[in-house]
Amino acid sequence: MTPTLQDFYRALMTPDLSFRTLKSCQPEPDANGIPSLCRTTRFAECQIQWHGQMWLLSMPLTSSAIPYVMRTATVIKRLHSDFIASYTILPDELTWCEEDGEEHRSDLILQRLPGICTFDEALLTEDHTRLRHALDTLEEEMNRMGFVHNNLKGTNLRWCDGRLIPIRYHDARLYLSHKESPTPNPDTEAFTRLRMKLRTSPEEFLTVRDTESYYNPMCELGGHLWVSTTFEGLVCVEDESGYGYVDTLNREVIPSRFVWANDFHEGRAEVETPQGMGLIDKEGHYVLPPVFEVVRYDPTDNVAHVRKEGLWALYDHNGSLLRDFAPEEEELLSPTTDKNKTTK
């Protein structure tokens, strides 16, 4: 069981009562003077001031995110580089209560925020030649370390004393050699997109920022606690009864009956119930029943990584077992294993 966005908000309002380590932190306020929260599908986050520095405090909204970020945090500790910001899990940091008053504790993720602005903000004030050099240097350093961020974009880069430092390592991976790195490397395409931003002069960039506007149909999807964006014609929403899916006209497609749900990719979405995590199709039918501790679907390879009783297995797009359960997730991707072998 994981805390809700409201639990996180209440904790930020009373850090001295709700946090174990961060009792003296000060959340960044919004225009109304209350903690400024941001959320994605899997995390809620807030910038805080603590011990004279700025930090990003993140709370997993689903249990599937916890083992993944644990592995990432362990990997980050082994990297000694000026281009990596500290990324730490705070065990049992958050104290929260259910409606019946039962008390729980949950892990939070703390990352230091280097510099004072993001790459997108630096585009407006910094010399673009200098930024281009910083991008080149960062890409070289990440390749040297075998570090793949997997979600590299302007808002996930901080400008700090002439360097660009990535943040939000929730999806990052570390590879021991270039041969093990994914092909294609998603960061390569991300760096290309970032360099394209630099081709525009500062004056032109300012004009685009002032005039460009995108129509967002999500503004019409009212009546929900939270609304994601459109993926494959469906929108993940959160209601009082839980998570579900509507179409772009706000018509219910899959009832809001899940504890948590992800967006659809390649016709599949991870969902969580009180019994466990599963995988559904676009009609709401289970491809994998909700009996697992973790289900993470990889749309690139059309496979699902699942964990049960601490062991990992691999299933295909249709829910057939590809690799039997093993102690470590990495063993499923061993090059010595026949990828086409099905274990019954």
Disulfide bonds with the S-S distance in Angstrom:
none
